[in-house]
Amino acid sequence: MALPTHVLLMYGYLLLFLWVLVEQLGIPLPATPVLLAAGALSAQKQISFPLALLAGMTAAVVSDTVWFFI
């Protein structure tokens, strides 16, 4: 098992939430590889797709709300 996949399995939804949040707030850190890895793991039934989707969407909504108030 590759190290990034192992880290995603251990910290899963928190890592996904924080990575998308940081990327959406403007730090040039691409969230696409993490989202693709989460999608692949959810296809293999190692993480829950609805929870991964909820984590990513919540991070995006939180960052958009922060940018709205700024």
KEZA-802987 format. One record per residue (C-alpha): residue in three letters; z, y, x. Coordinates in steps of 0.1 Angstrom, whole numbers, padded with zeros to 4 digits, always signed. Example, Ala and Ser with C-alpha at 12.3 -4.5 7.8 and 13.67 -1.06 7.14 Angstrom:
BEGIN
ala+0078-0045+0123ser+0071-0011+0137
// end
This chain:
BEGIN
met+0000+0000+0000ala-0010+0034+0014leu+0018+0059+0021pro+0006+0086-0004thr+0005+0061-0032his+0039+0048-0023val+0053+0083-0024leu+0037+0089-0058leu+0052+0057-0071met+0087+0067-0058tyr+0088+0103-0069gly+0060+0101-0096tyr+0063+0126-0123leu+0084+0151-0104leu+0059+0152-0075leu+0030+0155-0100phe+0048+0184-0118leu+0057+0203-0087trp+0023+0198-0070val+0004+0211-0101leu+0029+0239-0105val+0025+0251-0069glu-0012+0249-0071gln-0014+0268-0103leu+0009+0295-0091gly-0017+0303-0064ile-0008+0283-0033pro-0040+0269-0019leu-0028+0233-0022pro-0054+0211-0041ala-0039+0191-0069thr-0070+0171-0075pro-0061+0142-0051val-0027+0138-0066leu-0041+0139-0102leu-0067+0113-0092ala-0041+0090-0076ala-0019+0093-0107gly-0049+0084-0129ala-0056+0054-0108leu-0020+0043-0109ser-0019+0047-0146ala-0050+0026-0150gln-0032-0002-0131lys-0002+0003-0154gln+0021+0013-0125ile+0030+0047-0140ser+0028+0059-0176phe-0003+0079-0185pro+0013+0099-0213leu+0042+0109-0190ala+0018+0118-0162leu-0003+0139-0186leu+0028+0156-0199ala+0040+0164-0164gly+0007+0180-0154met+0003+0199-0186thr+0039+0212-0186ala+0034+0225-0150ala+0002+0242-0160val+0017+0258-0190val+0048+0270-0171ser+0026+0285-0143asp+0004+0302-0169thr+0034+0316-0186val+0047+0330-0153trp+0014+0346-0146phe+0013+0361-0181phe+0046+0378-0177ile+0037+0390-0142
// end
